[in-house]
Amino acid sequence: MAIRAAMHQAGAAALSQLLRSDPPGPDDREMPCPCGQKAHYREMRSRRVLTAVGEAEFLRPWYLCPQCHHGQCPGDAALDMEKADLSPGVRRMLALLGSEAPFDHGRRQIQLLAGLEVTAKAVERTAEAIGGHIAQGEQREIQRAVQLDLPMVVGEPIPILYVQMDGTGVPVVKKETVGRKGKTDGQPAHTREVKLGCVFTQTTWDQEGFAIRDADSTTYTGAIETAEEFGKRMYLEAWNRGWVRAAKKVVMGDGAEWIWNLADQHFPGAIQIVDLYHARQHLWELTRKLYPNDPVSQKAWMKVHQKRLLDKGKIQKLVLALRSIDSTNLEVVEKIRTEAGYFERNAERMRYPKFRRQHLFVGSGVIEAGCRTVIGSRLKQSGMFWTVRGANAIIALRCCHRNARFENYWEARRAA
């Protein structure tokens, strides 16, 4: 550690020399000012910047506009260090640490692994700033998609391409839930829903005919936003993944109405599949109402209604069977009505034998795992409460990293 500290000290000294600019020549003593006038060179100014090898000194020309008195240092912009006391390399490290773990944990990690002293607040601000910048870029791309100004993504034909969508609640600060109803009547909301989507491909299936997802083919996108806004986001991600090149297109979800509205609007003609395991869960909730504290009767009822009807895609018969149940319990009657309506609305999305014959997935486990790993593991830890802006920045950052686009983002920053 002592050797590392000495090497950092030597590296910082060498870097300070590299960052020591000369005064501008006679032809470079003026530059445009945002007000439209000319800013004039006044002096050389230095600042301290935390870099990957420690704190270094940055000496560069300073210009002042005599009209609006706005000062600027073009050297800061050239090195992507405008209004920042951290070098791009350090900001890149802090962004990754802040996206993966609590901010104070990131502070301790960079101190241990890189020997750099920063505050937890610096990790938070940096991660949210980078994530926010990524989110802004996504919004620009979404606006291009809305205006139908999308580049054609060339490549090999895709046998089967899947779009899966789901929602999961994230705890937020009180001001973000003002006027919103909670899950319990009379109680305020404590969370906001993150809508998360994923896109992946399938080329093969196993010897028994079960679908096999292509390795490393899954990409994610999501945010706390309206279904309308999320639909545009999901459409863009699917387009970038080659939606038009897919021979077979599939949209999967848990039966929520907003998912199928988006599927009809943005992915017309796609095969729509309700997750089999969510459908089974609906039956289990009903049987627990019908036979409370009677697991034997529950299993017997499920054997008939799940194994013989739901799993075999006989949804019309299942709906008739549910509506034929007689009960004097008003709560049970309402539950039967609700579940019968659920299965009736989604009947064509529950033709599971037909989907299996096509070697398609019938479970949305990929997006459910994404809700846990992309969202839950970072944003739903004990004691966490987010602003919508902060949560969306971290979500954008995590999706960018998991989609293997983080390095592309930094390359674009350097080229800008």
Disulfide bonds with the S-S distance in Angstrom:
none
